[in-house]
Amino acid sequence: MKIVVENAKCQGHGRCYTEAPAVYSSDEIGYIAQEGSNEVAPGHEPQARIGAGACPEAAIRVVE
């Protein structure tokens, strides 16, 4: 599984890394730190989905 982040859509709400800190993190100004396509570590798939679903800007897609 991968997550695909569209950084231009991120508005820095922080819901992704608040809901799923094992998968997502923030940069120094509060935006998602991950960029582009990222593999999800085994066992973290549920958290990846939760964090992506929490984004009000739909900046994160989960690719199975």
N, C-alpha and C positions, 0 to 999 in steps of 0.2 A: 504494500500500500504506500501511496505517496500523498503528500499535501502539496498543492500548488498555490502559492501566494501571489496575488496581484497587488504589489506594494503601493501602486498609485491609488488604489481604492482605500487603503488603510487610513482611517481618521484618528487613530490612537485611542480608541475607546478602552482597550485593554481587556476586553471580555475573553478573548481567546486564551491569553496567558493566566488570567484569573481563574477560569474554569478548568484549564488543563495545563498547569505549570510544568508537567513532565514532558510535554510536547512542544509548547510554545514559550517564547521568552520575549522580553522587550529590549529595545535599544535604549540609549541614554536619554532620549526625549519621550519615551512612552509608546513608540510605534512597534509593530511586530519586527523582531530581529531577523527572522527567517526571510529568505528571498528566493523567488523562483520555485523550482521543484525540489522537494526534500523527501527522502525515504523516512518512513515512520518505523521506529524501533519495534521489534516483536513484542507483543503484549500491550503496546500503547495505542492500538487501533481504536478502542472505544473512546479514549481521551481525545484522540485526534478528531473524531467525529463530533464530539461534544464542543470542543473549542471552535471548530469550523462553523458549527451551527449557531454558536453564540455571537458570531460576527454580524453586526447590524448592516454592514456595508457589503456583505457577501464577498469579501476579499480573499477568502480561503476556500479552495475546492479540495475534496477528497477524491482521489483516483484509486480505484481498486485494482 
